[in-house]
Amino acid sequence: MSDPTNSTKSKSSIIGFASLVLLAISLSPSSAFNTPLTNPSNNCFGTNIIFTSTSSSDLLLVHRSTPESTRSTAITLSAKPTKKSINSKGGSSGSGFGGGFGSSKPQTEAPSHADPSKTRSVSGYTGSGTKVLAAAANNFDTIRKLFGKDATSDVYVRSPKNDESTFWFVGKVIRVIPMDEEDGVEDAADDANLTGSVYPTENEAVLSQKRLILEYSKNQLRPQNMGGPYSPFLELWIAPGDSEMDVVQNKISLVKVDGSSKDLRDGFHVKDVGYNPEIYVGDEKEKGGLRVVRDGQGKPIKPVFEIN
């Protein structure tokens, strides 16, 4: 029987755990209040923010560059050794507060028999989540060009066992919708933009990518707030697309997304939805990015205020 530790070191020199260094939008409470604001009409997300990017090396996979957006995002894969422990049954497990995206920690909500046409799941081998994340981001770009803000939902994660009143912004989901308001589900069969046979609901856009969003959030964004003992209790919440500033100003409540992949309809197809992950740059990597305070129902605790 080979030494699992040596095997892990050997594999990490080739692929390593995926380390996602994403070049993109810097959106945090500090930037929202202390940074000059841009014109919302100049970016496809409609939020008053300054775009920031950095340079990177290794394998670079660009997945964001649209005519309506001035920003670009990249995914970087780099070899990154990670400590692993051997459990009593001879298997290996991640630390819970790191281990990279798509770590070897068993996934309880994304079993190997999950239907790939309905969900984006992260497997248990090194770096498995990176390709899935890139596919989700590319889908987001494609659908965003066609349907824009109306098809977009902002996503937040609450980690109640860590801090029950803090909701972390973790990205955006998007879905194919009817081109015209008059169009309905009965026209789905004739829609060339649709892979499935039904238009995805807002909840389906989240539930079909639930495991991907949570794995990315707890491993790459805030492992200290979402990983380890906090992980089983994570919740997903949504707000209208591109509403970050309104949420920060306590103008909008968040809505909890309940359910699992079992709630996806028969005609649903995961190619009809996408996910654009939040990206931390600079100080955000240590201090965290955009998060808001809400009560247990997702309602603002403090009054509405304006940003001058």
Protein Blocks (a to p, Z undefined) as FASTA:
>chain_A
ZZfklmmmmmmmmnopaddddddddddfklmmmgccddfklpcnlpacdddddddehjdd
dfbdcfkbcbdcddddddddddddddfkopacdehigniehiabdcfklcfklcfklbcc
ddfbehklmmmmmmmmmmmmmmmmmnmmmlpccdddddfklommbccdebdcdddddfbf
kbcfklmmmmmkbmblbdcdfklmmmmmmmmmmmmmmmmmmmmlmgmjlmmmgccdddde
hilmmmmnopaccdddeddfklpcfkbcfklgccdddddehjllmnopadddddfkopaf
bdcdddZZ
